[in-house]
Amino acid sequence: MPLPKLNTPEYSLNVPSSDEEIKYRPFVVAEEKLLLIAQETGDEDSMLNAVKQIVEGCTFNNLDVEHMPLFDLEYIFLNIRAKSVGETAKIKVKCPDDEKTEVDVEVYLPDVKVQIGDDHINVIELTDKMTLEMTYPRFDTVTNIKKRYPNASDIEMTFHMIASTMMTLHDGEEEYDMMDETHDEKMGFIDQMTQMQFAKMQNFFETSPRLSHTVNITNPKTKKKSKYKLEGIAAFF
């Protein structure tokens, strides 16, 4: 006789970028194995793929995970993790006053939200008549770049990421769909920018939505009190 199936609870949350309400469940043992194996390898790509598979399964395959902004994917996963293994996480952080003393902090995961920089804009003014509309990195954006440029340095990856997230260029009355342009053409366009123009592109990424949570810590050696900002999914493991 086959064994009965176990029922799992169902929860809801709102996706940060769209405010759409979705349903999700905790991950099960088989899915947790994926995460543990990826964590053991210490490989960022393996972790990202494990997160993708878990989010797809735990949202009943109702989401287009490949094409959603990474911050949405990370936020959904963090909530799934909170309902699966506990809503608090103990994390080690380095005290910023001496940058070497480690302290344990406890984070209540439901308090972690997607934050946006105060001066964030996604339409960048390049000249008086030329503007560039940006989109946010998606799962497929990141994985495709890493596959195409496996040996790229961090600086090179930044340029590739910027090129991959340029969406629409407006030049007076002319409009160019940058998603139809080749990656090399977009990289060439970036190479023509002045430092001030490129700085605006960098600011777009530095102020983009991301998981963020600030904790108060005290250095046990110096007694110095500091605020420490945790950012990105990796900071909460």
LONUVEX-523654 format. One record per residue (C-alpha): x, z, y. Coordinates in steps of 0.25 Angstrom, whole numbers, m for minus. Each point is the difference from the previous one (the first is absolute). Last residue first. Layout:
% residues N
REC,east,up,north
REC,X,Z,Y
...
% end
This chain:
% residues 237
REC,east,up,north
REC,94,22,131
REC,m7,0,14
REC,11,m7,7
REC,m1,m12,m9
REC,m14,m4,5
REC,5,m2,14
REC,3,10,11
REC,3,15,1
REC,2,5,14
REC,8,13,1
REC,m3,10,11
REC,11,11,2
REC,3,15,1
REC,14,4,0
REC,3,13,m8
REC,14,m5,m2
REC,2,2,m15
REC,m15,0,m4
REC,m3,m12,8
REC,m15,1,4
REC,m10,m11,m3
REC,m12,m5,7
REC,m7,m12,m7
REC,m4,m14,6
REC,m7,m10,m8
REC,0,m15,0
REC,m5,m11,m9
REC,3,m13,8
REC,m7,m9,10
REC,10,m8,8
REC,9,6,11
REC,13,m4,m5
REC,m5,m13,m5
REC,m6,m5,13
REC,12,6,8
REC,9,m9,m8
REC,m8,m12,5
REC,1,5,14
REC,15,2,m1
REC,1,m15,m5
REC,m6,m4,13
REC,10,8,8
REC,12,m4,m8
REC,m4,m15,3
REC,m6,m8,m11
REC,5,m13,m6
REC,4,6,m13
REC,m14,5,m2
REC,m5,m15,0
REC,10,m3,m10
REC,m5,11,m9
REC,m14,m6,1
REC,5,m14,m3
REC,8,6,m12
REC,m13,7,m5
REC,m8,m13,0
REC,m11,m1,10
REC,m15,1,m5
REC,0,15,2
REC,4,m3,14
REC,m13,m6,4
REC,4,m6,13
REC,m10,m1,12
REC,2,m8,12
REC,m8,3,13
REC,12,7,6
REC,10,3,m11
REC,m8,9,m10
REC,7,4,m13
REC,m8,5,m11
REC,4,9,m12
REC,15,5,0
REC,1,9,m12
REC,9,m7,m9
REC,10,m3,12
REC,1,15,3
REC,2,4,m15
REC,11,m10,m1
REC,7,5,13
REC,m1,14,m5
REC,5,m4,m14
REC,12,m6,6
REC,3,14,7
REC,m2,8,m13
REC,9,m10,m7
REC,m5,m11,m9
REC,5,m1,m14
REC,m14,m2,m6
REC,m4,m11,10
REC,m12,m8,m7
REC,m4,11,m9
REC,1,11,11
REC,m8,m9,10
REC,m11,m3,m10
REC,m2,15,m3
REC,m1,4,14
REC,m10,m11,4
REC,m8,2,m12
REC,m2,15,3
REC,m4,m3,14
REC,8,1,13
REC,m9,1,12
REC,m4,m12,9
REC,6,m5,13
REC,m6,m8,11
REC,11,m7,9
REC,m2,m3,14
REC,5,m12,9
REC,m5,m2,14
REC,8,10,9
REC,10,1,m11
REC,2,8,m14
REC,m13,8,2
REC,m2,7,m13
REC,m14,2,m6
REC,0,11,m11
REC,1,12,10
REC,6,14,m2
REC,3,8,12
REC,m5,13,m6
REC,5,m2,m14
REC,m11,0,m11
REC,m2,11,m10
REC,m6,m2,m14
REC,m4,14,m5
REC,6,12,m8
REC,m9,12,1
REC,m6,m4,m14
REC,14,2,m5
REC,1,15,3
REC,15,1,2
REC,9,11,m5
REC,14,0,6
REC,13,4,m8
REC,13,1,9
REC,13,m8,m1
REC,12,4,9
REC,8,m13,3
REC,m5,m7,13
REC,5,12,9
REC,m12,1,10
REC,m8,m10,m8
REC,m3,9,m12
REC,0,m9,m12
REC,m13,m1,m8
REC,m4,4,m14
REC,m14,m3,m4
REC,m11,9,m7
REC,m13,m8,m1
REC,m14,5,2
REC,m13,m7,m4
REC,3,1,m15
REC,3,m10,m11
REC,m11,m10,m1
REC,m8,2,13
REC,12,1,9
REC,6,m12,m7
REC,m12,m9,2
REC,0,5,15
REC,15,m4,1
REC,m3,m13,m7
REC,m11,m4,10
REC,9,3,12
REC,12,m8,m6
REC,m9,m12,m3
REC,m6,1,14
REC,14,1,6
REC,5,m12,m8
REC,m10,m9,7
REC,m9,m6,m11
REC,2,m14,m6
REC,5,4,m14
REC,m10,12,m1
REC,m12,m9,1
REC,m9,12,m3
REC,m11,1,m10
REC,9,2,m13
REC,m7,13,m3
REC,6,7,12
REC,9,8,m10
REC,5,m12,m7
REC,4,m8,12
REC,6,12,6
REC,8,4,m12
REC,5,m15,m2
REC,5,0,15
REC,6,13,m1
REC,8,m4,m12
REC,4,m13,6
REC,5,8,13
REC,8,10,m9
REC,7,m11,m8
REC,4,m7,13
REC,6,12,5
REC,8,3,m12
REC,3,15,m3
REC,m1,m4,m15
REC,m6,14,m3
REC,m10,m2,11
REC,m5,m13,m6
REC,m2,6,m14
REC,m7,12,6
REC,m10,m9,8
REC,m3,m9,m12
REC,m2,13,m9
REC,m10,5,11
REC,m8,m13,m3
REC,m1,4,m15
REC,m3,14,3
REC,m12,m3,9
REC,0,m3,15
REC,m11,7,8
REC,m12,m8,4
REC,m3,m9,12
REC,m12,m5,8
REC,2,m8,13
REC,m6,2,14
REC,5,m11,10
REC,6,6,13
REC,8,m14,1
REC,14,4,2
REC,m1,14,m5
REC,m8,m2,m13
REC,m11,11,0
REC,m1,9,m12
REC,m8,3,m12
REC,1,8,m13
REC,m4,m2,m15
REC,2,10,m11
REC,5,m4,m13
REC,m8,m1,m13
REC,8,1,m13
REC,m4,m10,m11
REC,m5,4,m14
REC,9,m1,m12
REC,m3,m12,m9
REC,m6,4,m14
% end
